[in-house]
Amino acid sequence: SAAGEITPAEQVSVRPEASGRIATMPVDIGDKVKKGDVLFTLDDSDLQIERSQRQTEIEATKLQIEGARLTLDKLQLDFDRTKQIFEKKVPLERSQRQTEIEAAKLQIEGARLTLEKLQVNFDRIKQLYQDKLLAKEAFENAKAELDQARNNHALALNQLNKLLAWEVLETAKIEVDLARNNHALARNSFERSLKALQLVEDRISKTKITAPFDCTILTRPVSVGQAVSGSGGVNSGTEVLTIADLSELIINAHINQADVTRMTVNQRVQIEVEAVSGLKLFGRVDRIAPQATIKNGIKGFSTRIIVKNDEKSGVRPGMTANLTIPLQAADNVLAVPLAAVFSEQGERFVYVQQGDKFARVSVLIGVTDYDFAEVTTGL
């Protein structure tokens, strides 16, 4: 015989991965929840706004990619035409070239002013980023804009150089290369925006916490509207719920060292629960500790008993269970009432009726319980 406390086989402390404010909590203590059902959600309004911004950025970068592609196609055509002109050695008319030179100078001046403005803005953003006052994404966007301005300025200079010198073919080739770079920059910006959106989507998914298995709510220490910290934060986050699977329970018992040697794993165990009168359950020995411990001054071995539980039985975690573990058994054997067996100086004997008298007969006793004794020899 032994006693032990009933605990759930599977018990989980539910803590969110991300910090936030509890938005909804459709469960309460004692509720039974199916696997995949929502336990609680965090307020994700800021994340939804951020997701909308990322989606807008993606659409903008798609337009940039298309614009860069059209520019590249145009410059490629111009390059092909310039190559034909160069190969035929047909000079441009002087008046036409002079007009284009003046236009190119104006374009250079405009590109220069834009570049200086963006350079000042980038230096300010860079300092803020180094001081950890600005997100990395804003820094990368400012750098991309500065690179774009440099490319535009370089394109304007190349256009002027093309008109000022008879290196039209090489200039056109450089323009095509720059256009390819702009197209690549636009694609890189698109990929960055996609990754940023994926990160936001992942954070949004962590605001909805669902049950990992069929379970019952044991505790609910927080309420709707309360701010909670994520599991990666201080003290491993805030415990929002404790859940457990009550269909299978565990009883941890301390078994005397004199009895544990006759126990085996998977051995059948009869269980009675003090709080539920008349209830009898059957479980099995799941684990026997390899090392002895001392509990209440008695040396023994920690033993884990598993029992299937019908939740209608009324058995709940925390209740005390009394265990009856059969260590020996004898079936279909000769037995006498235990009160009929006597002992004298180490000899076991019984009295057998012979006519009107009783004769003393020595016997050897085998397995006994509270009522009967097995007689192996003598009767």
C-alpha positions as CSV (number, residue, x, y, z in Angstrom):
1,S,0.0,0.0,0.0
2,A,1.1,3.5,-0.8
3,A,-0.3,7.0,-1.2
4,G,0.5,9.7,-3.7
5,E,-0.7,13.0,-5.1
6,I,-2.6,13.1,-8.4
7,T,-1.1,15.4,-11.1
8,P,-1.7,15.8,-14.8
9,A,0.5,13.9,-17.2
10,E,0.7,16.9,-19.5
11,Q,0.7,20.4,-18.0
12,V,1.8,23.6,-19.7
13,S,2.3,27.1,-18.5
14,V,1.1,29.3,-21.5
15,R,3.2,32.4,-22.1
16,P,3.1,34.5,-25.3
17,E,6.2,34.8,-27.4
18,A,5.7,38.5,-28.0
19,S,4.8,41.3,-25.5
20,G,1.5,43.1,-25.8
21,R,-1.9,43.7,-24.3
22,I,-4.5,41.0,-23.9
23,A,-7.2,41.7,-26.4
24,T,-9.5,38.7,-26.0
25,M,-9.6,35.7,-23.8
26,P,-12.5,33.4,-24.6
27,V,-11.6,30.7,-21.9
28,D,-11.9,30.6,-18.2
29,I,-11.0,28.2,-15.4
30,G,-12.4,24.7,-15.9
31,D,-13.2,25.2,-19.6
32,K,-12.4,22.2,-21.8
33,V,-10.6,23.3,-25.0
34,K,-9.8,21.4,-28.2
35,K,-6.4,21.4,-29.9
36,G,-6.1,24.4,-32.1
37,D,-8.8,26.5,-30.3
38,V,-7.9,30.1,-29.4
39,L,-6.8,30.5,-25.8
40,F,-6.2,34.3,-26.0
41,T,-5.1,37.0,-28.4
42,L,-2.9,40.1,-28.1
43,D,-3.8,43.5,-29.5
44,D,-2.2,43.7,-33.0
45,S,-3.6,47.0,-34.2
46,D,0.0,48.5,-34.5
47,L,1.2,45.4,-36.4
48,Q,-1.8,45.6,-38.8
49,I,-0.9,49.3,-39.6
50,E,2.8,48.2,-40.1
51,R,1.7,45.4,-42.4
52,S,-0.4,47.8,-44.4
53,Q,2.7,50.1,-44.8
54,R,4.8,47.1,-45.9
55,Q,2.3,46.2,-48.5
56,T,2.2,49.8,-49.8
57,E,6.0,49.7,-50.0
58,I,5.9,46.5,-52.0
59,E,3.5,48.0,-54.5
60,A,5.8,51.1,-54.7
61,T,8.9,49.0,-55.3
62,K,7.0,47.0,-58.0
63,L,6.4,50.3,-59.8
64,Q,10.1,51.2,-59.4
65,I,11.1,47.9,-60.9
66,E,8.8,48.5,-63.9
67,G,10.0,52.0,-64.3
68,A,13.7,50.9,-64.1
69,R,12.9,48.1,-66.7
70,L,11.4,50.6,-69.1
71,T,14.3,52.9,-68.7
72,L,16.7,50.1,-69.3
73,D,14.9,49.0,-72.4
74,K,15.0,52.6,-73.8
75,L,18.6,53.0,-73.0
76,Q,19.4,49.7,-74.6
77,L,17.7,50.9,-77.8
78,D,19.6,54.1,-77.6
79,F,22.8,52.2,-77.2
80,D,22.0,50.1,-80.2
81,R,21.2,53.1,-82.3
82,T,24.3,55.0,-81.1
83,K,26.4,51.9,-81.9
84,Q,25.1,52.0,-85.5
85,I,25.8,55.7,-85.7
86,F,29.3,55.2,-84.4
87,E,30.1,52.4,-86.7
88,K,28.9,54.5,-89.7
89,K,30.8,57.5,-88.4
90,V,27.8,59.8,-88.9
91,P,28.5,62.9,-86.7
92,L,25.7,64.6,-84.9
93,E,24.7,68.0,-86.2
94,R,26.4,70.8,-84.3
95,S,23.3,72.8,-83.6
96,Q,21.4,69.8,-82.3
97,R,24.4,68.8,-80.1
98,Q,24.7,72.3,-78.7
99,T,21.0,72.3,-77.6
100,E,21.4,69.0,-76.0
101,I,24.5,70.2,-74.1
102,E,22.6,73.1,-72.5
103,A,19.8,70.7,-71.5
104,A,22.3,68.3,-70.0
105,K,23.9,71.1,-68.0
106,L,20.6,72.0,-66.5
107,Q,19.9,68.3,-65.7
108,I,23.3,68.0,-64.0
109,E,22.6,71.1,-61.8
110,G,19.2,69.7,-60.8
111,A,20.7,66.3,-60.1
112,R,23.6,67.9,-58.1
113,L,21.2,69.9,-55.9
114,T,19.1,66.8,-55.3
115,L,22.2,64.8,-54.4
116,E,23.4,67.4,-51.9
117,K,20.0,67.5,-50.2
118,L,19.8,63.7,-49.9
119,Q,23.5,63.6,-48.7
120,V,22.6,65.9,-45.8
121,N,19.5,63.9,-45.0
122,F,21.5,60.7,-45.2
123,D,24.2,62.0,-42.8
124,R,21.5,63.0,-40.3
125,I,19.8,59.6,-40.6
126,K,23.1,57.7,-40.3
127,Q,23.9,59.5,-37.0
128,L,20.5,58.7,-35.7
129,Y,20.9,55.1,-36.7
130,Q,24.3,54.9,-35.1
131,D,22.8,56.3,-31.9
132,K,20.2,53.6,-32.1
133,L,17.4,56.1,-32.4
134,L,16.2,55.0,-35.8
135,A,15.3,51.6,-37.4
136,K,17.7,49.9,-39.7
137,E,15.1,49.9,-42.5
138,A,14.9,53.8,-42.5
139,F,18.7,53.9,-42.7
140,E,18.7,51.5,-45.7
141,N,15.9,53.4,-47.4
142,A,17.8,56.7,-47.1
143,K,21.0,55.0,-48.4
144,A,19.0,53.6,-51.4
145,E,17.7,57.1,-52.2
146,L,21.2,58.6,-52.0
147,D,22.5,55.8,-54.3
148,Q,19.7,56.6,-56.7
149,A,20.5,60.3,-56.6
150,R,24.2,59.5,-57.3
151,N,23.2,57.4,-60.2
152,N,21.0,60.2,-61.6
153,H,23.8,62.7,-61.2
154,A,26.2,60.3,-62.9
155,L,23.7,59.7,-65.7
156,A,23.4,63.5,-66.3
157,L,27.2,63.9,-66.3
158,N,27.5,61.0,-68.8
159,Q,24.9,62.6,-71.0
160,L,26.9,65.8,-71.1
161,N,30.2,64.0,-71.6
162,K,28.6,62.1,-74.5
163,L,27.7,65.4,-76.2
164,L,31.0,67.1,-75.4
165,A,33.2,64.3,-76.7
166,W,33.0,61.8,-79.5
167,E,32.8,58.8,-77.2
168,V,29.1,58.2,-77.8
169,L,29.3,54.4,-77.8
170,E,31.1,54.1,-74.5
171,T,28.9,56.6,-72.8
172,A,25.8,54.8,-74.0
173,K,27.2,51.6,-72.7
174,I,27.7,53.2,-69.3
175,E,24.2,54.5,-69.3
176,V,22.9,51.0,-70.0
177,D,25.0,49.6,-67.1
178,L,23.7,52.3,-64.8
179,A,20.2,51.5,-65.8
180,R,20.8,47.8,-65.0
181,N,22.1,48.9,-61.6
182,N,19.0,50.9,-61.0
183,H,16.9,47.9,-62.0
184,A,18.9,45.7,-59.6
185,L,18.5,48.3,-56.8
186,A,14.8,48.3,-57.3
187,R,14.6,44.5,-57.2
188,N,16.7,44.5,-54.0
189,S,14.4,47.1,-52.4
190,F,11.4,44.9,-53.4
191,E,13.0,41.8,-51.8
192,R,13.8,43.8,-48.6
193,S,10.2,44.9,-48.4
194,L,9.0,41.3,-48.9
195,K,11.2,40.2,-46.0
196,A,10.0,43.0,-43.8
197,L,6.4,42.0,-44.5
198,Q,7.2,38.4,-43.7
199,L,8.6,39.5,-40.3
200,V,5.5,41.5,-39.6
201,E,3.2,38.5,-40.6
202,D,5.3,36.3,-38.2
203,R,4.8,38.8,-35.4
204,I,1.1,39.0,-36.1
205,S,0.8,35.2,-36.0
206,K,2.3,35.2,-32.5
207,T,-0.5,37.4,-31.2
208,K,-2.9,34.5,-31.5
209,I,-2.2,31.7,-29.0
210,T,-3.9,28.4,-29.5
211,A,-4.2,25.2,-27.5
212,P,-1.3,22.7,-28.3
213,F,-3.5,19.7,-27.3
214,D,-7.0,18.9,-25.9
215,C,-6.9,20.4,-22.5
216,T,-8.6,21.9,-19.5
217,I,-7.9,25.4,-18.1
218,L,-6.4,25.1,-14.6
219,T,-5.5,28.7,-13.8
220,R,-6.0,32.1,-15.3
221,P,-3.9,34.7,-13.4
222,V,-4.4,37.6,-15.9
223,S,-7.5,39.3,-17.4
224,V,-8.4,41.1,-20.7
225,G,-6.6,44.4,-21.1
226,Q,-3.6,43.5,-19.0
227,A,-0.1,44.0,-20.5
228,V,2.0,40.9,-20.7
229,S,5.7,40.3,-21.5
230,G,6.9,37.8,-24.1
231,S,8.8,34.6,-23.2
232,G,12.0,36.1,-24.5
233,G,11.8,38.9,-21.9
234,V,12.2,39.2,-18.2
235,N,11.5,36.1,-16.1
236,S,10.6,34.2,-19.3
237,G,7.5,36.2,-19.8
238,T,4.1,36.5,-18.1
239,E,2.1,33.3,-17.4
240,V,-1.3,33.9,-18.8
241,L,-2.9,30.4,-18.4
242,T,-2.0,27.0,-17.1
243,I,-3.5,24.1,-19.1
244,A,-3.5,20.4,-18.6
245,D,-4.6,17.2,-20.3
246,L,-6.8,15.5,-17.6
247,S,-7.6,12.4,-19.7
248,E,-4.4,10.9,-18.4
249,L,-3.1,11.4,-14.8
250,I,0.1,10.7,-12.9
251,I,0.4,9.6,-9.3
252,N,3.8,10.0,-7.7
253,A,4.3,7.6,-4.8
254,H,7.1,6.8,-2.4
255,I,7.6,3.0,-2.3
256,N,9.5,1.4,0.6
257,Q,12.8,-0.1,-0.4
258,A,11.7,-3.5,1.0
259,D,8.9,-3.7,-1.6
260,V,10.3,-2.0,-4.6
261,T,12.5,-5.0,-5.6
262,R,9.3,-7.0,-6.2
263,M,7.7,-4.4,-8.5
264,T,8.0,-4.2,-12.2
265,V,7.2,-1.6,-14.9
266,N,3.7,-2.0,-16.4
267,Q,2.5,-3.7,-13.2
268,R,-1.2,-3.2,-12.5
269,V,-2.1,-0.9,-9.7
270,Q,-5.5,-0.5,-7.9
271,I,-6.3,3.1,-7.0
272,E,-8.8,4.6,-4.6
273,V,-9.3,8.4,-4.3
274,E,-10.1,9.7,-0.8
275,A,-12.2,12.6,-2.1
276,V,-14.4,10.3,-4.3
277,S,-16.0,7.7,-2.1
278,G,-16.4,4.2,-3.6
279,L,-14.4,5.0,-6.8
280,K,-11.8,2.4,-7.8
281,L,-9.5,2.9,-10.8
282,F,-6.7,0.8,-12.2
283,G,-3.4,2.2,-13.5
284,R,0.1,0.9,-14.3
285,V,3.6,1.4,-13.0
286,D,5.3,3.7,-15.6
287,R,8.7,4.5,-13.9
288,I,10.6,3.4,-10.9
289,A,13.5,5.7,-9.8
290,P,16.9,4.1,-10.0
291,Q,18.1,5.8,-6.8
292,A,16.5,5.9,-3.3
293,T,15.4,9.0,-1.5
294,I,14.3,9.7,2.0
295,K,10.8,11.0,2.6
296,N,9.3,11.4,6.1
297,G,12.2,9.5,7.5
298,I,11.6,6.5,5.3
299,K,14.0,5.4,2.6
300,G,12.3,4.5,-0.6
301,F,12.0,4.9,-4.4
302,S,10.0,7.5,-6.3
303,T,7.5,5.6,-8.5
304,R,5.2,7.0,-11.2
305,I,1.8,5.5,-11.8
306,I,-0.2,6.4,-14.9
307,V,-4.0,6.1,-14.9
308,K,-6.5,6.8,-17.6
309,N,-9.1,9.2,-16.3
310,D,-12.8,9.6,-17.3
311,E,-13.3,13.3,-16.3
312,K,-16.9,12.4,-15.3
313,S,-15.4,10.4,-12.4
314,G,-14.7,13.6,-10.4
315,V,-11.0,12.9,-10.0
316,R,-9.0,16.1,-10.2
317,P,-5.3,17.1,-9.9
318,G,-4.2,17.7,-6.3
319,M,-6.3,14.9,-4.8
320,T,-4.7,12.2,-2.8
321,A,-4.8,8.6,-4.1
322,N,-4.3,5.4,-2.1
323,L,-2.5,2.7,-4.1
324,T,-2.7,-1.0,-3.7
325,I,0.1,-2.7,-5.6
326,P,0.1,-6.6,-5.7
327,L,3.6,-7.8,-5.1
328,Q,2.8,-11.5,-5.0
329,A,-0.1,-13.7,-6.1
330,A,-1.1,-17.3,-6.1
331,D,-4.0,-18.6,-8.1
332,N,-5.8,-22.0,-7.8
333,V,-3.9,-23.1,-4.7
334,L,-4.9,-24.7,-1.4
335,A,-5.6,-22.0,1.3
336,V,-6.9,-21.8,4.8
337,P,-8.3,-18.9,6.9
338,L,-5.4,-16.9,8.3
339,A,-6.9,-17.2,11.8
340,A,-6.5,-21.1,11.6
341,V,-2.7,-20.9,11.3
342,F,-0.7,-21.0,14.5
343,S,3.0,-20.6,15.2
344,E,5.1,-22.1,18.0
345,Q,8.9,-21.8,18.1
346,G,9.1,-21.2,14.4
347,E,6.8,-24.0,13.5
348,R,3.5,-23.3,11.6
349,F,0.6,-25.7,12.2
350,V,-3.1,-26.1,11.9
351,Y,-5.7,-28.3,13.6
352,V,-7.5,-30.8,11.4
353,Q,-10.7,-32.4,12.6
354,Q,-10.4,-36.2,12.8
355,G,-13.7,-37.7,14.0
356,D,-14.6,-36.0,17.3
357,K,-11.0,-34.7,17.9
358,F,-8.6,-32.3,16.3
359,A,-5.1,-33.3,15.3
360,R,-2.2,-30.9,15.1
361,V,-0.6,-30.9,11.6
362,S,2.6,-29.0,10.6
363,V,2.3,-27.0,7.4
364,L,4.4,-24.8,5.2
365,I,2.9,-21.4,4.4
366,G,3.2,-19.6,1.0
367,V,1.6,-16.3,0.0
368,T,-0.7,-14.7,2.6
369,D,-3.1,-11.7,2.6
370,Y,-5.3,-10.2,5.3
371,D,-7.7,-13.2,5.1
372,F,-6.1,-16.4,3.8
373,A,-2.8,-18.2,3.8
374,E,-1.6,-20.5,1.1
375,V,-0.6,-24.0,2.3
376,T,2.1,-25.5,0.2
377,T,2.8,-28.6,2.3
378,G,1.0,-30.5,5.0
379,L,-2.6,-30.6,3.8
